Amino acid sequence: MTTQLAAPTATPNKKDITMQQPPITPTASQNIPFQHKPKILVVGATGFLGSKIQRQLEQDATIDLRAMSRRGAPAGSTASVEWVQGDLMDPASLDAALKGVDVVVSSANGYMKETIDADFQGNKNLIEAAARACVKRFVFLSIVACDAAPEVPHFHAKKVAEDLIKSSGLPYVFVRAPAFLDQSADYVADGVKAGRFYAVGDKTTKWSYVLTDDLAAAISKASTYPGEDITNQTIDIGWRDGAKNQSEIAELITQITGKPLSWWVVPWMVFSVMVRLIKPFSELGYDLIRMFLFFRTGRFVSDTTKQEHFFGPAPTARETITKWATTNKLTP
Ligand SMILES: NC(=O)c1ccc[n+]([C@@H]2O[C@H](COP(=O)([O-])OP(=O)(O)OC[C@H]3O[C@@H](n4cnc5c(N)ncnc54)[C@H](OP(=O)(O)O)[C@@H]3O)[C@@H](O)[C@H]2O)c1
């Protein structure tokens, strides 16, 4: 591969981000996975989910693991991971981080804690750097149905990044996540401890969930999967028994924990009114309300066919909630 993609010189309009150079066509050898011990770079490795991906891959003695953070190695890091300093907004730092890398895995994002620029321009920088480095696989953490929700900024950022990866010609695996059952601040577990179930919208609309340990396992498997049949697949993650409404989730929690729960529901009406008011004050608040209103459409649903094909049986809702309740010491 000889084509070089130019480093961007200015931040373009978020909606107009496209590759500025013609697509690169991978050579045949690029598509042959791993004739040596592969080097895997985890971008976003200090995050709530990213650190789980990093820890799962760290257990794999058949790979060399590199992890990226803007601050370099975090406290308590071990010698089995090579930490590099890199910033999605700094293409030169990405070139250095990607040197000698076979597989790049990214769960990095900025929209939750900082700025969504990392999700648009930062991902674009990473994709261009990965193309310059001729990586053999780009495992990108995306979101279920992101292509159906252009009105939700961080969903749209995932769709834009997916399109950029496709047009780069890099071999990819898109692992599309549904809603995390366990958020980094686990408001569901906190609510259950207080005898409450905090719900969004209504009791009947179904959407899909995942436990972040299970998602990290799927992403790790996608990174090390030995066959070429995973190349250029888009894989939804979810539960074997399908999407669930919040009544079903609450009922399972009560059955598993033995705790009766009182419902605290924020009705859809509140989101519909808030979405108009919040935009000038909070980019994140607007993004999250747009996301909840997308949930209301009933289209935030995983198809687990490919997940089960590549990664083995998906867990059921009951298995997952039992695991989550045990971890959170909610079981009797
Ligand atoms: N919450 C949900 O329900 C849900 C559902 C579906 C998908 N997701 C997706 O899941 C992922 C969440 O990951 P997480 O929990 O690990 O996120 P997190 O805890 O918010 O951590 C963010 C990570 O991104 C990195 N990062 C941010 N800006 C960066 C930049 N400019 N350069 C380099 N690194 C940067 C941070 O690294 P440093 O600060 O160390 O540099 C950190 O490792 C996101 O991609 C999100 O879209 C979430």
The ligand as an SDF file (V2000), in Angstrom:
LIG
                    3D

 48 52  0  0  0  0  0  0  0  0999 V2000
  -23.1790    4.0340   27.6020 N   0  0  0  0  0  0  0  0  0  0  0  0
  -23.8780    3.2860   26.7610 C   0  0  0  0  0  0  0  0  0  0  0  0
  -24.9990    2.8380   27.0580 O   0  0  0  0  0  0  0  0  0  0  0  0
  -23.2890    2.9700   25.3960 C   0  0  0  0  0  0  0  0  0  0  0  0
  -24.0530    2.2220   24.5060 C   0  0  0  0  0  0  0  0  0  0  0  0
  -23.4990    1.8670   23.2720 C   0  0  0  0  0  0  0  0  0  0  0  0
  -22.2200    2.2680   22.9600 C   0  0  0  0  0  0  0  0  0  0  0  0
  -21.5140    3.0340   23.8390 N   0  0  0  0  0  0  0  0  0  0  0  0
  -20.1470    3.3990   23.4500 C   0  0  0  0  0  0  0  0  0  0  0  0
  -19.2780    2.7870   24.3770 O   0  0  0  0  0  0  0  0  0  0  0  0
  -18.0740    3.5400   24.4880 C   0  0  0  0  0  0  0  0  0  0  0  0
  -17.8580    3.8950   25.9490 C   0  0  0  0  0  0  0  0  0  0  0  0
  -16.5260    3.6770   26.2580 O   0  0  0  0  0  0  0  0  0  0  0  0
  -15.9650    3.9600   27.7130 P   0  0  0  0  0  0  0  0  0  0  0  0
  -17.0030    3.5670   28.7080 O   0  0  0  0  0  0  0  0  0  0  0  0
  -14.6440    3.3160   27.8240 O   0  0  0  0  0  0  0  0  0  0  0  0
  -15.7910    5.5540   27.6720 O   0  0  0  0  0  0  0  0  0  0  0  0
  -15.2640    6.5580   28.7970 P   0  0  0  0  0  0  0  0  0  0  0  0
  -15.2180    5.9170   30.1310 O   0  0  0  0  0  0  0  0  0  0  0  0
  -16.0600    7.8170   28.6080 O   0  0  0  0  0  0  0  0  0  0  0  0
  -13.7420    6.8350   28.3770 O   0  0  0  0  0  0  0  0  0  0  0  0
  -13.4240    7.6040   27.2510 C   0  0  0  0  0  0  0  0  0  0  0  0
  -12.1280    7.0740   26.6670 C   0  0  0  0  0  0  0  0  0  0  0  0
  -11.8860    7.7740   25.4390 O   0  0  0  0  0  0  0  0  0  0  0  0
  -10.5850    8.3000   25.4870 C   0  0  0  0  0  0  0  0  0  0  0  0
  -10.5320    9.5890   24.7910 N   0  0  0  0  0  0  0  0  0  0  0  0
  -11.4130   10.6010   24.8560 C   0  0  0  0  0  0  0  0  0  0  0  0
  -10.9880   11.6260   24.0970 N   0  0  0  0  0  0  0  0  0  0  0  0
   -9.7890   11.2570   23.5740 C   0  0  0  0  0  0  0  0  0  0  0  0
   -8.8560   11.8830   22.7220 C   0  0  0  0  0  0  0  0  0  0  0  0
   -9.0110   13.1380   22.2630 N   0  0  0  0  0  0  0  0  0  0  0  0
   -7.7390   11.2000   22.3800 N   0  0  0  0  0  0  0  0  0  0  0  0
   -7.5320    9.9390   22.8380 C   0  0  0  0  0  0  0  0  0  0  0  0
   -8.3820    9.2910   23.6530 N   0  0  0  0  0  0  0  0  0  0  0  0
   -9.5040    9.9420   24.0120 C   0  0  0  0  0  0  0  0  0  0  0  0
  -10.2230    8.4860   26.9570 C   0  0  0  0  0  0  0  0  0  0  0  0
   -8.8030    8.3870   27.0690 O   0  0  0  0  0  0  0  0  0  0  0  0
   -7.8680    9.3610   27.9470 P   0  0  0  0  0  0  0  0  0  0  0  0
   -8.7680   10.3000   28.7090 O   0  0  0  0  0  0  0  0  0  0  0  0
   -7.0930    8.4180   28.8440 O   0  0  0  0  0  0  0  0  0  0  0  0
   -6.9920   10.0290   26.9590 O   0  0  0  0  0  0  0  0  0  0  0  0
  -10.9290    7.2860   27.5760 C   0  0  0  0  0  0  0  0  0  0  0  0
  -10.0940    6.1490   27.5220 O   0  0  0  0  0  0  0  0  0  0  0  0
  -18.2620    4.7590   23.6090 C   0  0  0  0  0  0  0  0  0  0  0  0
  -17.6530    4.5780   22.3450 O   0  0  0  0  0  0  0  0  0  0  0  0
  -19.7780    4.8540   23.4990 C   0  0  0  0  0  0  0  0  0  0  0  0
  -20.1800    5.5440   22.3440 O   0  0  0  0  0  0  0  0  0  0  0  0
  -22.0190    3.3790   25.0500 C   0  0  0  0  0  0  0  0  0  0  0  0
  1  2  1  0
  2  3  2  0
  2  4  1  0
  4  5  1  0
  4 48  2  0
  5  6  2  0
  6  7  1  0
  7  8  2  0
  8  9  1  0
  8 48  1  0
  9 10  1  0
  9 46  1  0
 10 11  1  0
 11 12  1  0
 11 44  1  0
 12 13  1  0
 13 14  1  0
 14 15  2  0
 14 16  1  0
 14 17  1  0
 17 18  1  0
 18 19  2  0
 18 20  1  0
 18 21  1  0
 21 22  1  0
 22 23  1  0
 23 24  1  0
 23 42  1  0
 24 25  1  0
 25 26  1  0
 25 36  1  0
 26 27  1  0
 26 35  1  0
 27 28  2  0
 28 29  1  0
 29 30  1  0
 29 35  2  0
 30 31  1  0
 30 32  2  0
 32 33  1  0
 33 34  2  0
 34 35  1  0
 36 37  1  0
 36 42  1  0
 37 38  1  0
 38 39  2  0
 38 40  1  0
 38 41  1  0
 42 43  1  0
 44 45  1  0
 44 46  1  0
 46 47  1  0
M  CHG  2   8   1  16  -1
M  END
$$$$
